[in-house]
């Protein structure tokens, strides 16, 4: 696939799956062995684990939206930079948010996606969780000892 086709697939993934929740497109856009790697959130291997992760995100913020500012593609990789914004409408105990704050957030993220046979096969992403915690008025969880 061309870099332009990969960018179009990724844009469709963000518009349709992440922002609108149209999960019927998972099989069309995503490789069966899709892997999400995130040092600031959770890591998921396989489509079912990824779907569960996105459902948890919708619980945390039912109106959360990803806004892409920039896409750069080379070979089978597409890098993006953007913002995740929304309102905290639910709890996220694993992230140190025991109850909904009702506050809005707008925090940056960056990600690199890798494609296989025209489908999204892997994502490495990094989110500015500190800014989100500050905007929500919560304290980030402590790092485990020895980390």
PyMOL commands that set and color helices and strands:
alter all, ss='L'
color gray80, all
select helices_A, chain A and resi 3-19+23-29+47-60+93-95+129-136
alter helices_A, ss='H'
color red, helices_A
select strands_A, chain A and resi 30-38+44-45+65-74+77-87+104-116+119-127
alter strands_A, ss='S'
color yellow, strands_A
deselect
rebuild
show_as cartoon
